[in-house]
Amino acid sequence: MIVNSLKQDKLKNFLMKILFLPLISFLIALVFPGFQTILNAQGSSSLLDTVVVTSSRDEQSYREVPQPITVITQEEIQEKHAADVADLLRQKGFQYNPLGANTGLVRVAIRGFSTSTSPNDTGDVLILLDGRYIGNNNIGMISLQNIERIEVLHGPGAVQYGTSALGGVINLISRRGADKPTVFVEQTVGSFGHNKTQAGFSGKYKGFDFSAGGSYLHAGNYKVGKGTLYGLPNTAANIIPGDRIYLGSNVSYQKTLGANFGYNFSDNHRFGIVLSNYISFQGRPGAMTRTSSGSVEAKGIRKAHSIDFLYTGSAPSYGLSWTARYFQGLTRYVTATYWNRFPKGGYYDYATIFKGFQASLGWDWENVHLTLGFDQYHEEYEQFSYTGATTDFTYRDRAIYLLGRVGLLDENLWISGGVRYDMYDIGGPPDVPVPTKKRATPALGIAYLPVDWLKLRINYAQSFAVPKTDDLFNDSVSSSGIHYVPNPDLKAQYAVNWDFGIDVSYEAFTGSLTYFLVNYTDLIRTKTIQTEPERYDQFQNLDGVSKYRGLELSLDWEMGQTFGWNFDIKPYITLTKLFESVDPTGALLTTTADLSMAYGISFAYPDYGLTASLDANYYGEQLPSWGSTTWAGIRFGRDHIYDFHLSKDLYTWDTAGKVKLKVDVLNLANKFYQLSAGYPQPGRQIFVSVRYEY
């Protein structure tokens, strides 16, 4: 009876929140007499009319989506110096925690939930390539050279994609050739021996479309900026002078490649192949502790490659469309403390082999759209060490999902929802049984547009993250001597999410505001179960509820459009503020910034081919990783970092393309800062690029 009563109360509260949303604009108009005049004004709906694919796994207008989405366009990718995808997200105000620069080991967080740097599919933010798993959760190991755009879904995406989509989904969408052939070549040189070459081409000829891009990077050890070490007291022992070389931060080489080739049998049928490849050989920065600067001999190899076979088709007269995809790939990370004595000097070799299949069928009828789909994913994780220890884990998931949306009130009110049913198993040692776990995940949202330029939205969704294979089965001893005991009884982490938001695209003004609330149960953390004669730790589910509560804000204003100038000046700000991020005991969650923010002003003069921007990032205060002993009790962050970007078209020919010059100055103030404990970022860097496009 008590359980039924609680369910009824939850249902009543949910219905009240749903019914409340469409009444907001009416009440505002009633209370504020002048508001109806504003509602009747003609605004710009360019933001709301943006076409996105991540929220429903098919094309739809952003006006229909009940969750906030950040879109990074191809122009933005080209405009500013970005080392990788994570660097682009940093420039959009997302929390960013790299283990040094150019390392390929980067965490990015959305609403306090973070990706990981592990080679297997772990973390609380899901990373996708064209809507499918990439086989690892390390966003630093993805090529940017053939990416058309990046879509970031804020908040849960489990109903669409399954596990690990607690905080959000980062979907990289590969470029597809269209129209006449184009090519580009770009050369960049910069501070600390930075030398990068990138090139690409795309186009369409008869039924064939093609697009490809690649890069080659070499960089030396960088110097850190000026400041105080790890936020410690401002004493001589803790001051960094600004000329200290960070040993092991060099990149011997980094090569990337991305390609998308297709043949169109007709206007409604296409077969495609998508390729992705990343490989690097570089230093392995040691933790820049109070007494050491790391080992110059430490090295690491990082690899990631994949191939997709994709068929898409449609029957417009019946309102049907369908997709089938098979993909496979591998990611690998080899690290050695003393590379010159490899493998005797101590090394680890982590590899993930993955493959999967996706199929979906969509049906459109007037203002109703339904998608029925099936996902299958298989992953094998292997780990080797110089001690002779070998581990071999597997993860397999089969899922079916149904997503739908309907437009009411002349398509000004959109109701979206869906349910996904996952059947997964995680395999460990041969003598450990592998039971199949099952999880049903629902979601329901509403987007209401009282006028073309204003959207009010609410979204409810559940999400989950399966335990890591290491936490379940791996019996190991860390470099600090802690013995980690496996726990095969770990449960999946589970979250209930609420979003309340508003989007505005009125003339030259664009804004978005979202309040989010997440109740997170069965959070997995380490617990010391024995201290003598040696320390034993084990990953366990915490009893009780962990809470994330915060606000997302995004604003920009194209002043040139407002005042009728032939150039544009655009101030902007985007931020995530966490009011609460605590575990069941009320303790602050680790590696979670209380505030992450990007702000600045950009300038564009199209007649002269000139653009410039002064951008800033603020990295809020956060605690180091859970269980850290080296950095226990130390908080880091609270840094404002300023960058300057300039680009100018030097030469433009009607029939021979154009040449563009770009100058980027990062960390203008040459400030010492770190975004992961023990891994300081570079000091001031200057990059000069020349790009030819045809």
Steps between C-alpha positions, in 0.01 A plus 500: 500500500782741588676429171179557302437825687851624422453412132169690492661807661785495245247472216298794633811716534611406150161585344488832686842597359397397148176695513674803647726561201242604233347749746822699552469736205129562567565594863786731405281676246226536761729645769707727275274705269778583251615145457237407242636774271842339522350156432336630185827650370687325222819338619777293347462125547833398342616324816170320547495390135845338521484137389645251751519120511631400843185539709280266295752310281352662190475851356269738680470872566640623830161660568365149564771394748428515877871503600771760435747423221827675416602486133860568394508566127773425247576873477561513875723194481715671236499849650689446825803296597380180667723206584211254505125466553537561872675831430201610291267413786719701737445802278125441540521516878494131588715375788831379359757280680796397282800304629741748345477650148492296177497178703182348359392447863217740575184505710206726417208552736137597443300602807768349725494160327826416328649289225807298591842438346463121505533311173180307563150643507474656844389833639177691553498694171462302179713570192367403156618512140202539267274367773692184597745411778865579429635208707660721763411802705809709431393800296860606439555210255261613225597673177343840426605518137186344350240609754206700362363607837479396864172474691500494879180382664482643852355253746408132478499310172445147627164454326675560168841340561508295822774495762739784591277784375431640850629853456469531125596379155779632275428401139762564231343506155732426209504717191334370184601626156256724314500718189826571316834369634687712755845464659690664785857499631604664827841540662544613861818583689516616857659513841707216644572343162134456404472399133171376355396425142143418405321450170171374363264481206129443438248503218249310294518351152192338348389240757821510703567728796835519677663685785828445685745688719815431697770665710858455621627664820841529664563701819775537758480522879310809605564750776244569768386850594565714807314442822481318830524123508168325560339795671735468798615797712686766304848410629828475310488119506164493323550773238540393135721753314344446156795343317478146639493232229241229556697185421320228309251738337648462150325338203731296276216468250122501488315389186126516440272406212125515442307411185144452378434343158161413355311391193143622444297239314224758465375806683371275778767231539865530604776258601787657692834419664638711786864468611670647806863463611714653777856410603753685713838436658581754765630577842317391810499799734584406854303655783671834565512448874663726752830315463504361145437602140441151360713261300639604162503135390130433555314446172161389375344373178130566442304347213139504389353388170155398377298429188124530442283353225175692473184471292223760509178495305152645488158469338362855521157411361448271800674726752763233569876525549753245622864459597730201548861524622778258586817634663817368657823640636778498756651739753833440668718677754855380574688685772853446633685668785839445334437466129868443415488181707156393377359251579721431802472852635139463608209535261127456460307418184125568490291407196129507417365308202142588414230435242132572467187509290222758485169496314206740513170562322333841504143592408362849438129573481403868496628633836578158651842333482594158639835320500541134586859381533739227606858535631756227556844571640788270601823609665805305612744673735851358541768621740861382524775606739874445535432292810343232280146573618238479226133588519233441239150641546197519271194721482198423285175691460187434296225759503176596332353849518192691394517879465217728400382859478177670409425864417179657633347849493615566141833337592570755771485232770726198460480195725797264478561174674635152478613187673808281460553146622863391549621145563868505593762273652855568617737204488811455713715201592381162364393371844274801567139459380365768266133573569309712249372824650196684364408866514199694367561874458216748434496871411229761441532865401301801380606795286249786470538801269251780581671697219760412236792645694427354845510139618410374847597146585492234767655154494493196725736208438665208671858393427757248617866398476615139526797424730849504353654162430805591712280577800315170464784254437849648506721392792802732489751703699551870421836677476437641848459148643119494538351157430171529310261212566239417231129531575285299255184605688514865392171642374451744216489868597157655444374857464168684481527828309279810471557795264311831488608746236438783257657580160478841330603603148370856461648712221874526580467354849535128582471352846439178689439435870461158662453389860587133554461262791648150520454241774772239463489165686748213535797729430816287474798605711799331664486400865791388718412160641835423670797711610736249669737336420435647155225719359209342310243709311186396315251677274155501658158655441426784741170483687280804459461773240768718343367830369587728211311828475594793283441754228614526139503838325591605147465854358630683193409819316589581138524875536570565131159365407329715763664826392522430127881496482688332214713327762401308809600506866369217714542474877417158643500293816426136573527335840404213724454575869464213745310600814529149639724202416520275804515131584252336745704622799482862379869508401595683180547279196855489364626635163178703476538873440248723676507735198628460145461791262602641162449866415638761266437715196547431130533731200427424134540724194393280204585761234865482609505130586598589857396331824640535852402401852612540857386195693524398862443180694438479870576173675327474834619345821507121519642218708748243358401142420327282755748314719796720401779497755753730330251786465274427799341815637620720212248687287595641165337718238363856528700606194410745221696416181491741204553418131515720188411386147541686170438389141530694174437403139826594326420415141175401332467390138174438319622174349799401715377511860639710784784521751428578865735600783419408860671609822413347838643605836401267783538577871573866435596570861746206509325368809591180683190283528394139501169334421592155630701471821871470421475580127571871439395656170732691261594862557451757226491344152498672159389321184508626141307314229468538125201329339425454132145412395368423154 
